[in-house]
Amino acid sequence: MNMQEAADRADAMLDATFAAIKPEVRWSSTATTTGSCDVTRRRMVMTIVSEQRRGNFLGLVERFWKQSGYAIKSVNPDPQMPAIFAQSRDGFAISVSVGAKGNVDFEVDTPCVKESSVAEPTSQPNGTSNVDTWPLPLPNVHSDFWSAGAPPASN
């Protein structure tokens, strides 16, 4: 596997994760970085995920990752800045973390692979593309579900 193929695999992992999030959230690609033999792909959720819905959001992501065969490596239960770190069977590390301002970021780090050039992701964001924007804007898309100020009602 070369770096481009690894980047494509990282994109597929992110695509599948975002497809599993219901209701859908808006997202943007952020900077891709490369090392001597690895690639990091990132996405930022542009939908506001309220503090009251973070647990639901992270729980949904964690369940999907487990169902996908990823091993959960660690969980940061901090109520303000929680995070989940997982790894695929083929050595790709995937994480989701909540930042200090409530921003939700996803990242996939590839294992070391054969060096090659790496193109930008081909997955089209359903939010504004922020690849060349710094600093990144905070989430600004309202969702009746994810942005709500109360936990969802039990059924």
Buried (B, 14 or more C-beta within 10 A) or exposed (E): BBBBBBBBBBBEBBBEBBEBBEEEBBBBBBBBEBEEBBBBBBBBBBBBBBEBBBEBBBEBBBEBBEEBEBEEEEEEEEEEEBBBBBBBEEEBBBBBBBBEEBBBBBBBBBBEBEEBEBEEBEBEBBBBBBBEEEEBEEBEBEBEBBBBEEEEEEE
